[in-house]
């Protein structure tokens, strides 16, 4: 076999089912090999930001790595923002980045670059192929690293190592299970939880699976505490049989106010809360001084196993969870705003939907009422690098082809990776994109107001205004092959969403706020 053929055969053997790709000349032997051997399904994207974001969405929903194929250092650079989000989401991804032939690299060709320096900040492991013979084993090691470290790994594949003969498929690597939490830590937290104070339980990572939320809710009910979740969670399950959970607020002063009601904070698959930015006069960690913080399970550890053990240690396994009343939401009417958009989505979303939330300034409106919706999964913005919504929705739809996907999407961040619409059309994906179209970077306007600028000057206002010219979202969508609708009232939006959900394939709905 050529090195390219042995690499792809190994990928298939390891269980990689999808490769999101935007290849170039240095990857041409890998492109050809997709037809020559049993290989992962290839999905083309028009930009690497879509490639990496789609791999993130796929990994969040399948819990297994997708492969990406990108063109040299500049191609990887185009995909770094969504790899940053994937690293924060702890999503396993195997990036294969093409490189010049080994003997051509010293010539400093125009596309030559320091790929390792680009890859390391967003990868748990970075490696290079050393020969056609070794390429398959080197891919297997990258695959194992992605799963064991729960983040992207990057393999830089030299063109001659792909076209040379001598490759042999490598066996699928053995993957270590998540590390169990130490018994002593469980015992220490059990004492805290049973001390008669008022603890809060902050869940993140895979603790937000249905079993994790149910188990944590039993412990909280027994201890007189409350469940909270990270604001930027990778994946959260909701449904009539899953206790509702409140997420941390965005601004640090609101986090302070929330946590002042508690004596202890137990971290389960989550890190210590940190402010999104450093604000004048505010600490990095917005925690009341009297609040005692107790890590139960680190993000890389077996949080579900730790929750089961803590439930046993606190005699909570059979406790009935506390259920807060679920909101009753009617069809919205009148003017469109963030709350009306959220209500329209809740009222129309099909059972078992996947909701990808990159509403940015409108993002909080949906989680506040999502408990009223049918059972669904929500994927949120984990790393703050905008432009994840459309690609993540694309990858989630490929991972779960029988589940409808709804992308609650801000217009400013949609413009970063709007090329994802083309992949949705090409693949016939059941994705409904709801553009919250306010023609501005509303979150920046809010930050200006927080800094005391109520009436920004022309230059500052110009850097937050997207209305001159306004993006014609219907024309953009149709240009990429996606049908589009437009709503200017809540009634029109409800009707548009019902129409979108009744039709196969992707649809974009512009909600004019």
C-alpha positions as CSV (number, residue, x, y, z in Angstrom):
1,X,0.0,0.0,0.0
2,X,0.9,3.6,-0.3
3,X,1.2,5.5,2.9
4,X,-2.1,7.3,2.3
5,X,-3.9,4.0,1.8
6,X,-2.6,2.5,5.0
7,X,-3.4,5.6,6.9
8,X,-7.1,5.7,5.8
9,X,-7.4,1.9,6.2
10,X,-6.2,2.3,9.8
11,X,-8.7,5.2,10.4
12,X,-11.6,3.0,9.2
13,X,-10.3,0.1,11.4
14,X,-10.1,2.4,14.4
15,X,-13.8,3.4,13.9
16,X,-13.4,6.8,12.2
17,X,-16.6,7.1,10.1
18,X,-16.3,10.7,8.8
19,X,-13.6,12.9,7.4
20,X,-14.4,16.6,7.1
21,X,-12.1,17.9,4.4
22,X,-10.8,20.9,2.6
23,X,-7.7,19.5,0.9
24,X,-5.0,20.9,-1.4
25,X,-2.2,19.7,-3.6
26,X,-0.1,18.2,-0.8
27,X,-3.0,16.0,0.2
28,X,-3.8,14.7,-3.3
29,X,-2.7,11.2,-2.6
30,X,-5.0,11.1,0.5
31,X,-7.8,12.4,-1.7
32,X,-7.2,9.6,-4.2
33,X,-7.0,7.0,-1.5
34,X,-10.6,7.6,-0.4
35,X,-11.6,5.7,-3.6
36,X,-8.9,3.0,-3.3
37,X,-9.5,1.6,0.1
38,X,-12.3,1.2,2.7
39,X,-12.1,4.7,4.2
40,X,-14.2,7.1,6.3
41,X,-16.9,9.0,4.5
42,X,-15.6,12.2,3.1
43,X,-17.6,15.5,3.6
44,X,-16.3,18.5,1.8
45,X,-16.5,22.0,3.3
46,X,-15.7,25.3,1.6
47,X,-13.5,26.6,4.4
48,X,-11.5,25.1,7.2
49,X,-13.5,26.9,9.9
50,X,-16.4,24.7,8.7
51,X,-14.2,21.6,8.7
52,X,-13.1,22.0,12.3
53,X,-16.4,23.2,13.6
54,X,-18.2,20.3,12.0
55,X,-15.8,17.9,13.5
56,X,-16.5,19.5,16.9
57,X,-20.3,19.0,16.4
58,X,-19.8,15.5,15.2
59,X,-17.6,14.6,18.2
60,X,-19.9,16.1,20.7
61,X,-22.9,14.1,19.5
62,X,-21.1,10.8,18.7
63,X,-18.4,10.8,21.5
64,X,-16.0,9.5,18.9
65,X,-13.4,11.4,16.8
66,X,-14.0,12.6,13.3
67,X,-11.0,13.1,11.1
68,X,-10.2,16.4,9.4
69,X,-8.1,16.9,6.3
70,X,-6.5,20.4,5.9
71,X,-4.0,22.0,3.6
72,X,-0.7,22.9,5.1
73,X,-0.2,25.6,7.8
74,X,-2.5,28.2,6.2
75,X,-5.3,25.7,6.0
76,X,-4.9,24.8,9.7
77,X,-4.7,28.5,10.6
78,X,-8.1,29.0,9.0
79,X,-9.5,26.2,11.2
80,X,-7.9,27.2,14.5
81,X,-10.8,29.2,16.0
82,X,-13.1,26.3,16.0
83,X,-10.4,23.9,17.2
84,X,-10.1,26.3,20.1
85,X,-13.8,25.8,20.8
86,X,-13.4,22.0,20.4
87,X,-10.5,22.0,22.9
88,X,-12.7,23.8,25.4
89,X,-15.5,21.4,24.7
90,X,-13.1,18.5,25.2
91,X,-14.0,17.1,21.8
92,X,-11.8,14.3,20.4
93,X,-10.8,15.1,16.8
94,X,-7.9,13.8,14.6
95,X,-6.6,16.5,12.4
96,X,-4.5,15.4,9.4
97,X,-2.6,18.4,8.0
98,X,-0.8,18.0,4.8
99,X,2.9,19.0,4.6
100,X,5.3,19.4,1.7
101,X,7.4,16.4,0.7
102,X,10.1,15.9,3.3
103,X,12.9,16.7,0.8
104,X,11.1,19.9,-0.3
105,X,10.5,21.4,3.1
106,X,14.0,23.0,3.4
107,X,13.4,25.0,0.2
108,X,11.1,27.4,2.0
109,X,8.3,27.2,-0.6
110,X,5.6,29.9,-0.5
111,X,3.2,27.7,1.6
112,X,5.9,26.5,4.0
113,X,5.2,27.4,7.6
114,X,5.8,26.3,11.2
115,X,2.8,23.9,11.5
116,X,3.7,22.7,14.9
117,X,3.5,26.2,16.4
118,X,0.1,26.7,14.9
119,X,-1.2,23.3,16.1
120,X,0.0,23.0,19.7
121,X,-2.3,25.6,21.3
122,X,-5.3,23.7,20.1
123,X,-4.1,20.2,20.3
124,X,-3.4,17.7,23.0
125,X,-0.7,16.0,20.8
126,X,1.1,17.1,17.7
127,X,3.2,14.7,15.7
128,X,4.7,14.2,12.2
129,X,4.8,11.2,9.9
130,X,8.2,9.8,9.5
131,X,7.8,7.4,6.6
132,X,5.1,5.6,4.5
133,X,5.8,2.5,6.6
134,X,5.1,4.2,9.9
135,X,2.3,6.6,8.9
136,X,-0.5,4.2,9.8
137,X,0.9,3.6,13.3
138,X,1.4,7.3,13.7
139,X,-2.2,7.9,12.8
140,X,-3.3,5.3,15.3
141,X,-1.3,7.0,18.0
142,X,-3.0,10.4,17.2
143,X,-6.4,8.8,17.3
144,X,-5.7,7.3,20.7
145,X,-4.4,10.6,22.0
146,X,-7.5,12.4,20.9
147,X,-9.7,10.0,22.8
148,X,-7.6,9.6,25.9
149,X,-6.9,13.4,26.3
150,X,-10.4,14.4,25.2
151,X,-9.3,17.1,22.8
152,X,-8.0,17.4,19.2
153,X,-4.8,15.8,18.1
154,X,-2.8,16.8,15.0
155,X,-0.8,14.6,12.7
156,X,1.3,16.4,10.1
157,X,1.5,14.2,7.0
158,X,4.4,14.8,4.5
159,X,3.3,14.3,0.9
160,X,6.0,11.8,0.0
161,X,5.1,9.7,3.0
162,X,1.6,9.5,1.5
163,X,2.6,8.7,-2.1
164,X,5.4,6.2,-1.3
165,X,4.8,2.5,-1.2
166,X,5.4,0.4,1.9
167,X,2.5,1.2,4.1
168,X,0.8,-1.5,6.2
169,X,-2.4,-0.9,8.2
170,X,-1.9,-0.6,11.9
171,X,-4.3,-2.3,14.4
172,X,-6.9,-0.2,16.2
173,X,-5.3,1.3,19.3
174,X,-6.5,0.3,22.8
175,X,-8.1,3.3,24.5
176,X,-7.8,3.7,28.2
177,X,-11.0,4.4,30.2
178,X,-11.5,7.7,32.0
179,X,-9.6,7.9,35.3
180,X,-11.7,7.0,38.3
181,X,-12.0,9.5,41.1
182,X,-10.1,8.6,44.3
183,X,-12.2,7.1,47.1
184,X,-10.8,9.6,49.6
185,X,-12.0,12.5,47.5
186,X,-15.5,11.1,47.3
187,X,-15.5,10.5,51.1
188,X,-14.3,14.1,51.7
189,X,-17.0,15.6,49.5
190,X,-19.6,13.3,51.1
191,X,-18.8,14.9,54.4
192,X,-19.3,18.3,53.0
193,X,-22.6,17.4,51.3
194,X,-23.9,15.8,54.5
195,X,-22.9,18.7,56.8
196,X,-26.3,20.4,56.8
197,X,-25.2,23.5,54.9
198,X,-26.4,24.7,51.5
199,X,-24.2,23.3,48.7
200,X,-24.4,24.0,45.0
201,X,-23.3,21.4,42.5
202,X,-21.7,22.7,39.3
203,X,-21.8,20.2,36.5
204,X,-19.8,20.2,33.3
205,X,-18.6,17.8,30.6
206,X,-20.2,14.3,30.5
207,X,-21.7,14.9,34.0
208,X,-24.4,16.8,32.0
209,X,-25.6,13.5,30.4
210,X,-29.1,12.5,31.5
211,X,-27.8,10.0,34.1
212,X,-25.4,12.6,35.5
213,X,-28.1,15.3,35.9
214,X,-30.6,12.8,37.5
215,X,-28.0,11.5,39.9
216,X,-26.7,14.9,40.9
217,X,-30.4,16.0,41.4
218,X,-30.9,13.2,43.9
219,X,-27.8,14.3,45.8
220,X,-28.8,17.9,45.8
221,X,-32.3,17.1,47.0
222,X,-30.9,15.1,49.9
223,X,-28.5,17.9,50.8
224,X,-30.8,20.8,50.4
225,X,-28.7,22.2,47.6
226,X,-29.2,23.1,43.9
227,X,-27.8,22.1,40.5
228,X,-25.9,24.5,38.3
229,X,-24.1,23.9,35.0
230,X,-21.3,25.6,33.2
231,X,-22.4,28.5,31.0
232,X,-20.3,27.2,28.1
233,X,-21.3,23.6,28.2
234,X,-20.4,21.2,25.4
235,X,-23.6,19.2,25.6
236,X,-26.7,19.2,27.9
237,X,-29.6,16.9,27.8
238,X,-33.1,18.1,28.6
239,X,-36.4,16.4,28.8
240,X,-39.6,15.7,30.9
241,X,-37.7,12.9,32.8
242,X,-34.6,15.0,33.4
243,X,-34.5,17.6,36.3
244,X,-34.0,21.2,35.0
245,X,-30.7,22.7,35.7
246,X,-29.7,26.4,35.8
247,X,-26.6,27.7,34.1
248,X,-24.2,30.2,35.4
249,X,-24.8,33.8,34.3
250,X,-22.5,35.5,31.8
251,X,-21.5,38.6,33.7
252,X,-19.3,38.1,36.8
253,X,-21.4,40.3,39.1
254,X,-24.4,38.1,38.3
255,X,-22.3,35.0,39.2
256,X,-21.4,36.6,42.5
257,X,-25.0,37.3,43.3
258,X,-26.1,33.7,42.4
259,X,-23.4,32.0,44.5
260,X,-23.8,34.2,47.5
261,X,-26.8,32.0,48.4
262,X,-24.6,28.9,48.9
263,X,-22.1,27.7,51.5
264,X,-20.2,25.3,49.3
265,X,-19.6,24.7,45.6
266,X,-18.9,21.1,44.4
267,X,-17.3,20.8,41.0
268,X,-18.3,17.8,39.0
269,X,-16.7,17.6,35.5
270,X,-16.3,21.4,35.7
271,X,-13.6,23.8,36.6
272,X,-13.8,26.7,39.0
273,X,-16.0,29.5,37.5
274,X,-14.0,32.1,35.7
275,X,-15.1,35.5,34.2
276,X,-15.2,35.6,30.5
277,X,-13.0,38.7,30.6
278,X,-11.0,40.7,33.1
279,X,-13.2,43.6,34.2
280,X,-11.9,46.6,36.3
281,X,-12.3,45.9,40.0
282,X,-13.5,42.3,39.5
283,X,-11.5,39.2,40.3
284,X,-10.9,36.5,37.6
285,X,-12.9,34.0,39.6
286,X,-16.2,35.6,40.7
287,X,-16.7,33.6,43.9
288,X,-17.8,35.0,47.3
289,X,-15.0,34.8,49.8
290,X,-17.1,32.6,52.2
291,X,-17.8,30.1,49.5
292,X,-15.8,26.9,49.9
293,X,-15.0,25.1,46.6
294,X,-14.6,21.3,46.5
295,X,-13.6,19.5,43.3
296,X,-15.2,16.1,43.0
297,X,-14.3,15.1,39.5
298,X,-11.9,16.9,37.2
299,X,-13.1,17.4,33.6
300,X,-10.9,14.5,32.4
301,X,-12.1,12.1,35.1
302,X,-15.1,9.7,35.3
303,X,-17.6,12.2,36.6
304,X,-20.5,9.8,36.2
305,X,-18.8,7.2,38.3
306,X,-18.0,9.8,40.9
307,X,-21.6,10.9,41.1
308,X,-22.8,7.3,41.5
309,X,-20.3,6.8,44.3
310,X,-21.3,10.1,46.0
311,X,-24.9,9.2,45.8
312,X,-24.2,5.9,47.6
313,X,-21.9,7.6,50.2
314,X,-24.7,10.2,51.0
315,X,-27.6,7.7,51.0
316,X,-29.1,9.7,48.0
317,X,-29.4,6.9,45.4
318,X,-33.1,6.4,46.1
319,X,-34.0,10.0,46.9
320,X,-36.6,11.6,44.7
321,X,-35.0,14.6,42.8
322,X,-36.4,18.1,43.3
323,X,-38.5,19.2,40.4
324,X,-39.0,22.9,39.7
325,X,-42.2,23.7,37.9
326,X,-41.7,23.7,34.1
327,X,-42.6,26.9,32.4
328,X,-45.7,27.0,30.3
329,X,-45.0,28.8,27.0
330,X,-47.6,29.9,24.6
331,X,-47.1,31.0,21.0
332,X,-45.4,34.4,21.0
333,X,-47.0,37.4,19.3
334,X,-46.2,40.8,18.1
335,X,-42.7,42.3,17.9
336,X,-39.7,40.0,17.4
337,X,-37.1,40.1,20.2
338,X,-34.8,37.5,21.7
339,X,-37.5,36.2,24.0
340,X,-40.0,35.9,21.1
341,X,-37.4,34.0,19.0
342,X,-36.8,31.6,21.9
343,X,-40.5,31.0,22.5
344,X,-41.1,30.4,18.8
345,X,-38.3,27.7,18.8
346,X,-39.6,26.1,21.9
347,X,-43.2,26.0,20.6
348,X,-42.2,24.5,17.2
349,X,-39.2,22.3,17.8
350,X,-39.7,18.6,17.0
351,X,-39.2,15.9,19.6
352,X,-35.5,14.8,20.1
353,X,-34.1,17.9,18.4
354,X,-30.5,19.0,18.7
355,X,-30.3,22.8,19.4
356,X,-27.0,24.5,18.6
357,X,-27.0,27.8,20.4
358,X,-24.8,30.6,19.1
359,X,-27.3,33.4,19.7
360,X,-24.5,35.4,21.4
361,X,-26.5,38.4,22.9
362,X,-29.7,36.4,22.3
363,X,-28.3,33.1,23.6
364,X,-29.6,33.2,27.2
365,X,-33.3,33.6,26.1
366,X,-33.6,30.0,24.9
367,X,-32.1,28.2,28.0
368,X,-34.3,30.2,30.3
369,X,-37.5,28.5,28.9
370,X,-36.0,25.4,27.3
371,X,-37.5,23.2,30.0
372,X,-40.8,23.8,28.4
373,X,-39.6,22.2,25.1
374,X,-39.8,18.5,24.1
375,X,-36.8,16.3,25.0
376,X,-33.7,17.7,23.2
377,X,-30.0,18.2,23.4
378,X,-28.4,21.6,23.5
379,X,-24.8,22.4,22.3
380,X,-23.4,25.7,23.4
381,X,-20.5,28.0,22.7
382,X,-17.6,26.7,24.8
383,X,-14.6,28.7,23.9
384,X,-15.9,32.1,22.9
385,X,-14.5,32.0,19.4
386,X,-17.5,33.0,17.3
387,X,-18.5,31.3,14.1
388,X,-19.1,27.8,15.6
389,X,-22.9,27.6,15.3
390,X,-23.4,26.8,11.6
391,X,-20.4,24.3,11.4
392,X,-21.3,22.6,14.7
393,X,-24.9,22.2,13.5
394,X,-23.6,20.6,10.3
395,X,-21.4,18.1,12.2
396,X,-24.2,17.3,14.6
397,X,-26.6,16.6,11.8
398,X,-24.1,14.2,10.2
399,X,-23.6,12.4,13.5
400,X,-27.3,12.0,14.1
401,X,-29.0,11.9,10.7
402,X,-32.4,11.0,12.2
403,X,-32.6,13.9,14.6
404,X,-33.6,17.4,13.5
405,X,-31.1,20.2,14.2
406,X,-32.0,23.8,15.0
407,X,-29.2,26.4,14.9
408,X,-30.1,29.5,17.0
409,X,-27.6,31.8,15.3
410,X,-26.5,35.5,15.7
411,X,-26.0,37.3,12.4
412,X,-22.6,38.6,13.2
413,X,-21.1,35.3,14.0
414,X,-23.0,33.6,11.2
415,X,-21.0,35.7,8.7
416,X,-17.7,34.0,9.9
417,X,-18.6,30.5,8.6
418,X,-21.7,30.9,6.5
419,X,-20.1,28.5,4.0
420,X,-21.5,25.7,6.2
421,X,-24.8,26.3,4.4
422,X,-23.3,24.8,1.2
423,X,-22.3,21.6,3.0
424,X,-25.7,21.4,4.5
425,X,-27.3,21.7,1.0
426,X,-24.8,19.2,-0.6
427,X,-25.4,16.6,2.1
428,X,-29.2,17.3,2.4
429,X,-29.0,17.8,6.2
430,X,-32.0,18.5,8.3
431,X,-30.8,21.8,9.8
432,X,-33.0,24.8,10.4
433,X,-30.9,27.9,10.9
434,X,-32.6,30.8,12.7
435,X,-30.7,34.0,12.1
436,X,-31.2,36.6,14.9
437,X,-30.9,39.5,12.5
438,X,-30.3,42.7,14.4
439,X,-27.5,44.0,12.0
440,X,-25.2,44.7,14.9
441,X,-22.6,43.2,17.3
442,X,-25.1,43.7,20.1
443,X,-22.7,42.1,22.7
444,X,-20.1,44.8,22.0
445,X,-22.7,47.5,22.4
446,X,-23.5,46.0,25.8
447,X,-19.8,46.0,26.7
448,X,-19.5,49.6,25.7
449,X,-22.3,50.5,28.0
450,X,-20.7,48.5,30.9
451,X,-17.6,50.6,30.4
452,X,-19.6,53.8,30.8
453,X,-20.0,54.7,27.1
454,X,-23.7,55.2,26.6
455,X,-23.3,57.3,23.4
456,X,-20.4,55.9,21.4
457,X,-18.8,58.1,18.8
458,X,-18.9,57.5,15.1
459,X,-15.8,55.3,15.0
460,X,-16.9,53.1,17.9
461,X,-20.4,52.9,16.7
462,X,-19.1,51.9,13.2
463,X,-17.3,48.9,14.7
464,X,-20.5,47.5,16.2
465,X,-22.9,48.3,13.3
466,X,-23.6,45.7,10.6
467,X,-26.4,47.5,8.9
468,X,-24.6,49.5,6.2
469,X,-25.0,47.5,4.1
470,X,-27.3,45.0,5.8
471,X,-26.6,41.3,4.9
472,X,-29.3,39.9,2.7
473,X,-29.6,36.5,4.5
474,X,-32.2,35.1,2.1
475,X,-30.0,35.8,-0.9
476,X,-26.9,34.4,0.9
477,X,-28.7,31.2,1.8
478,X,-30.1,30.7,-1.7
479,X,-26.7,31.4,-3.1
480,X,-25.4,28.4,-1.2
481,X,-28.4,26.2,-2.2
482,X,-30.5,26.5,1.0
483,X,-34.1,27.7,0.9
484,X,-34.8,30.8,3.0
485,X,-37.7,32.5,4.7
486,X,-38.0,35.8,6.5
487,X,-40.0,36.8,9.6
488,X,-40.6,40.2,11.0
489,X,-43.2,39.3,13.6
490,X,-43.5,36.5,16.2
491,X,-46.5,35.1,14.3
492,X,-44.5,35.0,11.0
493,X,-41.6,33.3,12.8
494,X,-43.8,30.5,14.3
495,X,-45.3,29.9,10.8
496,X,-41.8,29.9,9.1
497,X,-40.4,27.4,11.7
498,X,-43.3,25.0,11.2
499,X,-42.9,25.2,7.5
500,X,-39.1,24.6,7.8
501,X,-39.6,21.5,10.1
502,X,-42.2,20.0,7.7
503,X,-39.7,20.0,4.7
504,X,-36.7,17.8,4.3
505,X,-33.2,19.3,4.0
506,X,-31.9,22.6,5.3
507,X,-33.7,25.9,5.7
508,X,-32.6,29.3,6.8
509,X,-35.1,31.5,8.6
510,X,-34.1,35.2,9.1
511,X,-35.8,36.6,12.2
512,X,-35.6,40.4,11.9
513,X,-35.2,41.8,15.4
